[in-house]
């Protein structure tokens, strides 16, 4: 595992990743920079008064146990209980739309709250939770810019924590309240497109790809990784999945049923 060290003074905070480079935060301007090890050694004029080694701790262990449990939940939802979600034996009522709306809002709030809590737990400063428009879509995002100053495995926790809590809640819904499994129809596919790495929307999958796997900063150049064609595919995927979920919720023939009948 890569070794990390935090250096700081009144003006700067530096996350030094040994054999890789340094993430630098200007505390005054609140701006972030990246510098390789050789360049950092050249410009460093004086030793930092505060030096702290970053070590794996019990919080990391708890989070990665929850991540493992969320992976089990994914398998459980999509490969074991998927038919139960679209089972039409549930008791319909005049409240089905209200329940579906409330369940969706609850999971959106839990998703963003999980990002916020992960930042706080790792003693970073979360930014504002705000609405963001991407083409015709209105999304809610939590600013996790300060996660740049975290080791890569902790950045992954911050970015994945929203999807993690959603998977755990969905599984808990089926286990504890099986008669309400139909509520997952309108939200379950959100797990997949949230993990798709598309830069325009800056999804959780995009942050994991750019800031954890590829280890590059969010600059104009890195956005070129995502071609326009894939963005169009993403938009189509979101629209079709939502329509499919709503049609299933309304007990109507779904898009997948239609395509199956055609081909």
FENFEN-V274721 format. One record per backbone hydrogen bond with DSSP energy under -0.5 kcal/mol. CO is the residue of the C=O (numbers start at 1). NH is the residue of the N-H. Records with the same first field share a line. If there is no record, write none. Layout:
BEGIN
CO: NH + NH
END
This chain:
BEGIN
3: 18
4: 54
5: 7 + 16
6: 52
7: 14
8: 50
11: 27 + 28
12: 9
13: 25
14: 7 + 16
15: 17 + 23
16: 5 + 18
17: 20 + 21
20: 37
21: 17
22: 24 + 35
23: 15
24: 33
25: 13 + 27
26: 30 + 31
31: 26
33: 24
35: 22
36: 40
37: 41
38: 42
39: 43
40: 44
43: 45
49: 51
50: 8
52: 6
53: 55
54: 4
57: 61
58: 62
59: 63
60: 64
61: 65
62: 66
63: 67
64: 68
65: 69
66: 70
67: 71
68: 72
69: 73
70: 74
71: 75
72: 76
73: 77
74: 78
75: 79 + 80
76: 80 + 81
81: 85
82: 86
84: 87
87: 90
90: 92
93: 96
95: 99
96: 100
97: 101
98: 102
99: 103
100: 104
101: 105
102: 106
103: 107
104: 108
105: 109
106: 110
107: 111
108: 112
109: 113
110: 114
111: 115
112: 116
113: 117
114: 118
115: 119
116: 120
117: 121
118: 122
119: 124
120: 123
124: 126
128: 130 + 143
130: 141
132: 139
134: 137
137: 134 + 139
139: 132
141: 130
142: 144
143: 127
144: 147
145: 148
146: 149
147: 150
151: 154 + 155
152: 156
153: 157
154: 158
155: 159
156: 160
157: 161
160: 164
161: 165
162: 166
163: 167
164: 168
165: 169
166: 170
167: 171
168: 172
169: 173
170: 174
171: 175
172: 176 + 177
173: 177
177: 180
178: 181
180: 183
181: 184
182: 185
183: 186
184: 187 + 188
187: 190 + 191
188: 191
189: 193
190: 194
191: 195
192: 195
194: 204 + 205
196: 198 + 206
197: 199
198: 202 + 203
203: 207
204: 208
205: 209
206: 210
207: 211
208: 212 + 213
209: 214
210: 216
217: 219
219: 223
220: 224
221: 224
222: 225
223: 226
225: 227
227: 231
228: 232
229: 233
230: 234
231: 235
232: 236
233: 237
234: 238
235: 239
236: 240
237: 241
238: 242
239: 243
240: 244
241: 245
242: 246
243: 247
244: 248
245: 249
246: 250
247: 252
248: 251
254: 258
255: 259
256: 260
257: 261
258: 262
259: 263
END
